[in-house]
């Protein structure tokens, strides 16, 4: 658990940061394993997903505990997680990297979108994936799966440390998702990473323009030539970026 609260300023900066840039900055700080493996967007979105993690842990289902009737229980953890994930947060689910059964479907994910949640991530499956993909709220999964979660998973713990796609996710960590996938930023590093990535994205925009104009990579990326540094500073003044 963390007392960290994601500020609007940091959220805005991370909205402009790619998962690749974030991965590089975390690597510079000794963190190699922050990219959730095996997870992709349900559908492309114009905006990146940014929000603090609110978690749900699944365990393997046992038949005597998971008949269809459990969904009638008002305290069923999957339903409670959907109703209590705070607005602006991302529901992150430990689906045990098993997409052979769904961890949620379009009705529950739509409810989260209506409640103002920032996104949903699972290393398991989603049912009704087409409906989830049509929502404005970003969603990331391992793949579509029609069977209900009860066939393979039992939702158990809410807002505890989990594993998702081989990455440790603690409640309050900052999740950033784009077309490549999802990065997990430890909460205590989120402001720092956002600040550094803001400058990094600007420099990479400059580099891409230079490469498109025929400039060689050596001495440009990384920038080791004074002439390229001077060109970058002039580019900033010219473009305002």
Helices and strands as residue ranges (DSSP letters): H 8-15, H 19-28, E 40-41, E 49-60, G 63-65, G 68-72, H 77-84, E 89-94, E 102-104, H 106-115, E 119-122, E 125-126, H 129-133, E 138-141, E 143-144, G 149-151, E 153-158, E 162-164, E 167-169, E 174-178, E 181-185, G 187-189, H 190-212, H 226-239
